[in-house]
Amino acid sequence: MNFFLSTPAKDLEASATRRVAAFLRSFERPAGYRLCIGILFLTSLLANAQPLPPDTTGLPARYLFTVYTPLSAAETLVWHNETVSLTTHRLIDKADSTEVRFPAASTALLRTYVDLGANAGAVQVNEAMDAPTILEHLSYPDLLSPAQRQLTESYLAIRHGLTLHQYQPTNYLAPAAEGGTYPVWTATAERDFRHRITGLALDDQSHLKRLQGSSVLAPDLLQLQWEEAPHQTAYLLLADDDLPTAREPNVSPDGTQRLQRRWRVQATGEAKPTTLVFSPQQLFARAQPGELWQLILRQADGSEAIFHPSSASRKALVFSGIHFPEDTVSYLQLALACNNCQRQATTIATDFVSSVELSPNPVSRNEPVQLRVALREAAALVITAYDASGKLVFQHPTLPSASHHLTELTFPAPGPYTLHLRPRLKSRKAPQHTLRVIVH
């Protein structure tokens, strides 16, 4: 029994990886072999919308693609046959007494499996009440080439808002009208932008229609919607660089203070005007009194356009009518424009701390002051306060490990105070940062 799991590849045992790689090379088809549209459809909640397999030839074999969402942290069965079982935690092969373990997951994900033998593909999907939610299950009655497999996984990833494994840059592909494939997301071009890949698509050739959606990894942070369906094939995919959604330390020449995180947008074909909805509650930065949100669109040639929200509230920032030119790459960045306001200081502490915001500062006695700290990697945070004489005033309860920390502090008496922020890492000692607080 040979198998290959596409997500996540790092969990494959070394021996299994070598065995599968050799097996796939021995059966690889010519590069021009075309993956058409349509399939043997075992279990799908979304009928008539999946690629078709090539003609059945060669040894009895099937490629199985399963997209599912775990309902709980407990291990539950996804599907099984006589010798192999796929659960939310493991792939178990009884024939050779091997198993592959998966990391815990709470969002939708894709597993790809190669099933060989006389009964290839004859699996039973778990339909019990506690079973994972099967979003789509595809079975191809033939061995696929690497390009065909990547095409199918791209289709499923775009359709369900999944991010394909990017430890090695993995492009998202679409079927070409003349045969073969072409990239609609070139992950190999800029590797920094590999987080939370998602997008919209209309492709009649692959029966793919996704006019609105978000990434399953951050469904509330950013949502996309085409205001109307394109008239012909079009793809619009984006991903971010995983920097904090905290402010940059310096004000831009245009007077805005931008957030550190950027999104790369790749438009293929003529996409319709797009609406982007951000949730301010999911952002680390907060608008201060008098500040207004903006969205900066930068083209590859360096030119920029500024968009103001068509509506703004505590729950949603809506930017409508954004046009991404055909077959281009552009970049998005949120910004805060100051309109008759006085900004609170934002400081960059060290190469480990991305930013620190303390608001308000100065602050009145016994009035809560909000402390926001962005770190370059997850760590617990220890906060201590000292008065002007160097006497310890209080030590705040240690904040649990995270890359973004938000807490409130109160000071008992007027005067200057010094806050000491010390990230706590298991592997090494992180530098300490200090900042001043003035209490009236």
C-alpha positions in Angstrom: 0.0 0.0 0.0 1.5 3.4 -1.1 0.1 6.7 0.0 0.8 10.4 -0.2 -0.6 13.1 2.1 -0.5 16.6 0.7 -1.2 18.5 3.9 1.0 18.8 5.8 3.9 17.2 4.0 6.3 17.7 6.9 4.5 15.0 8.9 5.4 12.2 6.5 7.9 9.7 7.8 11.1 9.8 5.9 10.8 6.2 4.7 7.3 6.8 3.5 8.4 9.9 1.6 11.1 8.1 -0.2 8.8 5.2 -1.1 6.0 7.5 -2.4 8.4 9.7 -4.3 9.9 6.8 -6.1 6.5 5.3 -6.9 5.1 8.6 -8.3 8.2 9.1 -10.5 7.8 5.6 -12.0 4.2 6.4 -13.1 4.6 10.1 -14.0 2.7 11.0 -17.2 4.0 13.3 -19.9 3.8 17.0 -19.2 1.1 17.6 -21.8 -1.3 15.1 -20.3 -4.5 17.1 -19.7 -6.7 17.1 -16.6 -10.3 17.5 -17.8 -13.3 18.5 -15.8 -15.7 16.0 -13.9 -15.1 13.0 -11.6 -16.4 10.0 -9.7 -18.1 11.9 -6.9 -18.1 9.9 -3.6 -19.2 12.5 -1.1 -19.6 16.2 -1.8 -22.0 18.8 -0.5 -21.4 20.9 -3.6 -22.4 18.9 -6.7 -21.4 19.5 -10.3 -18.4 21.6 -9.4 -15.3 19.6 -9.5 -12.6 18.7 -12.1 -12.9 15.5 -14.1 -10.2 12.8 -14.0 -8.3 11.4 -17.0 -9.4 8.1 -18.6 -8.8 5.1 -16.4 -5.6 3.2 -17.5 -2.8 1.2 -15.9 -2.8 -0.4 -12.5 -5.9 -0.3 -10.3 -5.4 2.9 -8.3 -7.2 6.0 -7.1 -6.3 9.5 -5.9 -8.5 10.5 -3.0 -8.9 14.2 -2.1 -10.8 14.9 1.1 -11.7 18.4 2.5 -13.1 18.2 6.0 -13.5 20.3 9.2 -13.0 18.6 12.6 -15.9 19.1 15.0 -13.8 18.8 18.1 -10.3 18.1 19.4 -11.1 14.4 19.9 -9.8 11.9 17.3 -12.6 10.9 15.0 -12.7 8.7 11.9 -12.9 10.5 8.5 -13.0 7.4 6.2 -11.6 3.9 6.1 -11.4 0.7 3.9 -10.2 -2.8 4.7 -6.6 -1.8 5.5 -6.4 2.0 5.8 -8.1 4.5 8.1 -7.9 8.2 7.9 -8.7 10.0 11.2 -8.4 13.6 12.3 -5.1 12.7 14.0 -3.6 9.9 12.0 -3.4 7.9 8.8 -3.2 4.2 9.9 -2.1 1.4 7.5 -2.9 -2.0 8.9 -1.1 -3.8 6.1 2.4 -2.8 7.1 1.6 -1.5 10.7 2.6 2.1 10.0 1.0 5.4 10.8 1.5 9.1 10.1 0.5 11.5 12.8 -1.0 15.0 12.1 -0.8 18.2 14.2 -4.0 19.3 15.8 -6.3 21.3 13.6 -9.6 23.1 14.1 -10.2 24.6 10.6 -11.0 23.0 7.3 -8.1 21.2 5.7 -7.2 18.9 2.7 -5.8 15.4 2.8 -4.6 13.7 -0.4 -4.1 9.9 -0.5 -3.0 7.5 -3.2 -4.8 4.2 -2.9 -3.5 1.1 -4.8 -4.8 -2.4 -5.2 -7.9 -4.3 -6.5 -10.3 -2.4 -4.2 -8.6 1.0 -4.7 -10.9 3.9 -3.8 -13.5 1.7 -2.1 -13.6 3.7 1.1 -16.4 4.3 3.5 -16.9 7.8 4.8 -17.8 8.2 8.4 -21.4 9.5 8.7 -21.8 9.4 12.4 -23.1 12.4 14.3 -19.6 13.2 15.8 -17.9 12.7 12.4 -15.9 15.6 10.8 -17.9 17.7 8.4 -17.0 16.5 4.9 -16.9 19.5 2.6 -15.8 17.6 -0.5 -14.5 14.2 -1.3 -13.1 13.5 -4.8 -12.0 10.1 -6.2 -9.9 9.9 -9.4 -9.8 6.4 -10.9 -6.2 6.7 -12.1 -2.7 7.8 -11.1 -2.3 11.5 -11.6 0.8 13.3 -12.7 2.3 15.8 -10.2 0.8 18.7 -12.3 -2.6 17.1 -12.3 -2.5 16.5 -8.6 -1.4 20.1 -8.0 -4.2 21.4 -10.3 -6.8 19.5 -8.3 -5.5 20.6 -5.0 -5.4 24.2 -6.3 -9.1 23.9 -7.3 -10.1 22.6 -3.8 -7.9 25.2 -2.0 -9.5 28.2 -3.9 -13.0 26.7 -3.6 -12.8 26.2 0.2 -10.4 29.1 1.2 -7.6 26.7 2.1 -3.8 27.5 2.1 -1.8 24.8 0.5 1.4 23.6 2.1 4.1 26.3 1.6 7.2 24.8 3.2 8.2 24.6 -0.4 6.6 27.3 -2.5 3.5 25.8 -4.1 1.8 27.6 -7.0 -1.9 27.5 -7.5 -2.8 26.3 -11.0 -5.7 26.6 -13.4 -6.5 24.5 -16.5 -5.5 26.1 -19.8 -8.0 26.0 -22.7 -5.4 24.5 -25.0 -4.3 21.9 -22.4 -1.8 22.0 -19.6 -2.0 24.5 -16.8 -1.0 28.1 -15.9 -0.3 29.7 -12.5 -2.9 32.0 -10.9 -0.9 32.3 -7.7 2.9 32.3 -8.1 4.1 31.4 -4.7 7.6 31.0 -6.1 7.8 34.7 -6.9 7.6 36.2 -3.4 7.9 33.7 -0.6 7.2 36.1 2.2 3.5 36.2 1.0 2.6 32.7 1.9 0.1 33.1 4.8 -3.6 32.8 4.6 -3.8 32.4 0.8 -7.4 32.9 -0.4 -9.3 34.4 -3.2 -12.1 34.5 -5.7 -12.5 32.8 -9.1 -14.8 32.2 -12.0 -13.6 29.4 -14.4 -16.3 27.7 -16.5 -13.7 25.1 -17.7 -13.3 23.8 -14.2 -16.8 24.6 -13.0 -15.3 26.8 -10.3 -17.3 29.8 -9.1 -16.4 31.6 -5.9 -17.6 35.2 -5.9 -17.1 35.8 -2.2 -15.1 34.2 0.6 -12.3 34.4 3.1 -9.4 32.2 4.4 -10.5 29.5 6.8 -7.4 30.4 8.9 -8.7 34.0 9.5 -12.4 34.1 8.4 -13.2 37.3 10.3 -10.1 39.3 9.5 -10.6 39.9 5.7 -13.5 39.0 3.4 -13.6 39.4 -0.3 -16.5 39.8 -2.7 -16.9 40.6 -6.4 -19.7 43.1 -6.9 -20.8 41.1 -10.0 -19.6 38.0 -11.7 -16.9 38.4 -14.4 -17.9 37.7 -18.0 -15.0 35.4 -18.6 -12.4 33.4 -16.7 -10.9 35.4 -13.9 -8.9 34.7 -10.7 -8.1 37.1 -7.8 -5.9 35.6 -5.1 -4.1 37.2 -2.2 -2.0 36.3 0.8 -0.2 38.3 3.6 3.4 38.4 4.9 2.4 37.5 8.5 3.8 40.7 10.0 1.9 42.1 13.0 -1.2 44.2 12.3 0.4 46.9 14.5 1.5 50.3 13.4 4.8 51.0 11.7 7.0 53.2 14.0 7.2 56.1 11.5 4.7 58.3 9.9 4.7 58.0 6.1 5.4 61.1 3.9 1.7 61.2 3.0 0.9 61.7 6.7 -0.5 58.3 7.4 0.7 55.7 9.9 0.6 52.3 8.2 0.1 48.9 9.6 3.1 46.6 9.2 1.2 43.7 7.6 0.9 43.8 3.8 -1.2 41.7 1.4 0.0 40.7 -2.1 -2.8 40.5 -4.7 -2.5 38.6 -8.0 -5.2 39.2 -10.6 -5.4 36.9 -13.6 -8.0 37.8 -16.2 -10.3 40.7 -16.0 -11.7 40.7 -12.4 -14.7 42.8 -11.6 -14.5 45.6 -9.0 -13.9 44.0 -5.6 -15.2 44.8 -2.1 -12.8 44.1 0.8 -14.2 44.0 4.4 -11.7 44.2 7.3 -12.7 43.6 10.9 -11.1 46.3 13.2 -11.6 44.0 16.1 -9.2 41.5 14.5 -6.5 44.1 14.1 -3.8 44.8 16.7 -3.8 48.6 15.9 -6.7 50.7 17.1 -7.9 54.0 15.7 -7.4 56.8 18.2 -9.8 59.8 18.4 -9.6 61.8 15.2 -7.9 59.1 13.1 -9.5 57.7 10.0 -8.9 54.3 8.3 -7.5 54.2 4.7 -6.5 51.4 2.4 -3.3 51.9 0.3 -3.1 50.1 -3.0 0.4 50.0 -4.5 1.1 48.8 -8.0 4.3 46.9 -9.0 5.6 50.2 -10.6 5.5 51.9 -7.2 2.4 54.1 -7.9 -0.1 54.3 -5.1 -3.9 54.9 -4.8 -5.7 55.7 -1.5 -9.2 54.3 -0.8 -11.5 55.5 1.9 -14.0 53.1 3.5 -17.5 53.3 2.0 -18.7 52.5 5.6 -16.8 52.1 8.9 -17.9 50.8 12.2 -16.4 49.0 15.2 -17.1 45.7 13.5 -16.4 46.3 9.8 -14.3 48.5 7.5 -15.8 48.2 4.0 -13.7 49.3 1.0 -15.8 49.1 -2.2 -15.1 49.3 -5.9 -11.4 48.4 -5.9 -10.2 47.6 -9.3 -7.2 45.3 -9.8 -5.9 45.5 -13.4 -5.8 42.4 -15.5 -2.8 40.1 -15.1 -1.1 42.3 -12.5 0.4 42.0 -9.0 -0.3 44.7 -6.5 0.0 45.2 -2.7 -2.5 46.3 0.0 -1.7 48.0 3.3 -4.1 49.5 5.9 -3.3 52.9 7.2 -4.5 55.4 9.8 -4.7 59.1 8.7 -4.6 61.8 11.4 -7.3 64.4 11.1 -6.9 67.1 13.8 -5.6 64.5 16.3 -2.6 63.9 18.5 -1.1 60.5 18.1 0.1 58.3 21.0 3.7 57.3 20.7 4.5 54.0 19.1 8.0 52.7 19.7 10.1 49.9 18.3 11.8 48.3 21.2 14.3 45.7 19.9 14.7 43.3 17.1 12.4 41.0 19.0 9.6 43.5 19.9 7.8 44.8 16.9 6.0 47.7 18.5 4.7 49.0 21.9 1.6 51.2 22.3 0.6 52.8 25.6 -2.7 54.8 25.6 -3.4 57.2 27.1 -0.1 58.5 28.3 -0.1 60.7 30.4 -2.9 59.0 32.4 -4.9 60.0 35.5 -4.5 58.1 38.8 -6.6 54.9 38.9 -7.5 55.3 35.3 -6.9 52.2 33.2 -4.1 52.6 30.6 -4.1 50.2 27.7 -0.8 48.4 26.8 -0.4 46.8 23.5 2.8 44.8 22.6 3.6 43.1 19.3 6.4 40.5 19.3 8.1 38.9 16.4 7.4 35.4 17.7 5.0 34.1 20.4 6.3 34.5 24.0 4.9 35.0 27.5 5.2 38.5 28.7 6.2 39.7 32.2 5.3 43.3 33.1 6.7 45.1 36.2 6.3 48.7 37.2 8.8 50.9 39.2 8.4 54.4 40.7 10.8 57.3 40.4 13.0 55.9 43.3 13.3 52.5 41.6 10.9 50.8 44.1 8.9 47.9 42.7 5.2 49.1 42.6 3.6 46.0 41.1 4.2 43.0 38.9 1.4 42.2 36.5 0.3 38.6 36.2 2.3 36.9 33.5 0.5 37.1 30.1 0.4 33.7 28.3 2.4 33.0 25.2 1.3 35.0 22.2 2.7 37.2 19.5 0.3 40.1 20.3 -0.4 41.1 23.9 -3.2 43.4 25.1 -3.8 44.3 28.8 -4.8 47.2 31.1 -2.8 48.7 33.9 -3.7 51.1 36.7 -1.3 53.2 38.8 -2.1 54.1 42.5 -0.5 57.5 42.8 0.6 60.4 40.6 4.2 60.5 39.4 6.6 59.1 36.8 6.8 55.3 36.4 8.9 52.9 34.4 7.5 49.8 32.9 9.7 46.8 32.3 8.5 44.4 29.6 10.4 41.1 29.5 9.4 38.4 27.0 9.8 34.9 28.4 11.2 32.4 25.9 11.9 28.7 26.5 14.8 28.5 24.0 16.7 31.7 24.8 16.8 34.9 26.8 14.9 37.8 25.1 16.0 41.5 25.6 14.0 43.6 28.1 12.3 46.8 27.1 11.4 49.8 29.2 9.0 52.7 28.7 7.9 55.7 30.8 4.4 56.4 32.1 3.3 59.8 33.5 0.5 59.6 36.0 -1.4 62.8 37.0 
